[in-house]
């Protein structure tokens, strides 16, 4: 394919060199004449293992060249990859001026030719940027209409400095966000030689994936460091602890617990996290991340409460009370906390959980309920259908499978706040179906 790469910084140079290695005809462009000259002499303008050799070979085979003329890059390509930087401003916002400048140049050049073209954002930008900033500029200055002879995509890169060539040819995934279905066909062909799972999504989903990745990487580093600080204060070898921790690929290093929903609860997580934070404080050791986790968890309960209050409904049905289905453990269940708060605000509640029988609760489980909601028995109902019939708003609290058909039917006549996302086909369920973080 004929590919133009706009921006010969780290991402642009690596992308251009690797695509040329795959046999594509690549023209790179940059406003910095020194970078352009460096590429044309067969050298990489960025220091990265393996890239110098790729650039040298590609230039020698006449698969890669560079120019400062953006119009020339457009006239010589069918696909344009935007790889310019998006640096931070002092207030933390992104500086999109480099992106706007390049998009304007591409749009003006596209106005001079009629061949079909695909523009691909590869620079990291916040959700909505490609659709709300890039798209209108492209259409306004090119005289073209997106979807006719002009396609627009967002394809994030997953390149680590020091390992970018390996990451390019062996990525964890390929993500193509599309302005509309079909806009990413050329991009899928461009990356078809890579043996990675392919995801074709909306523009906003693809933009968000990049932020999810980087935020999680930062979270993991901070988690390991804070736990390491705690272990050191206790005279424990943190690397041995994390070696054992990482061997659990069922829960620790896995998709487990990575579905946006409601707050965590139960007899272990809140208690153990509080104990960890308390013990660290005794050693004058700040645990900012773990403290923030507890605060953030409390805020999820508040978000659910805010949704119910804003709904205008007064009769609330709660489906599931234990913190997870299949158990009667109510200790520190965030659903119990939500019920308690709603009662305090004067809402009329009815609760169904087939696994919870107040008369059979014993030990600390019973003590917790007697302390937090001593009149819970008055709220419990034996019939799921009765709870649905008596409610203006239903709250789904756990994944008991018997809830699914009942909730789906109920959506025709009442709103549902689903804290666990029972269904995948959310777009088809209508405006009565809600979550607090999806």
Secondary structure, DSSP 8 states (H G I E B T S, - for coil): -EEEEE--SHHHHHHHHHHHHTT-EEEEE-S-HHHHHHHHTT--SS--TTHHHHHHHHHHTTSEEEES-HHHHHHT-SEEEE-----B-TTS-B--HHHHHHHHHHHHHHTT--S-EEEEE-S---TTHIIIIIHHHHHHHH---BTTTEEEEE------TTSHHHHHHT-S-EEEEESSTTTTHHHHHHTTTS-S-EEEEEHHHHHHHHHHHHHHHHHHHHHHHHHHHHHHHTT--HHHHHHHHHT-TTTTSSSTT-S--S---SSSHHHHHHHHHHHHHHTT---HHHHHHHHHHHHHHHHHHHHHHHH---EEEEE--SSSTT----TT-HHHHHHHHHHHTT-EEEEE-TT--GGG--HHHHHHHHHH-TTGGGTB-S-HHHHHHT-SEEEE-S--TTHHHHHHHHTTTSEEEESS---S-GGGS-TTEE-S--
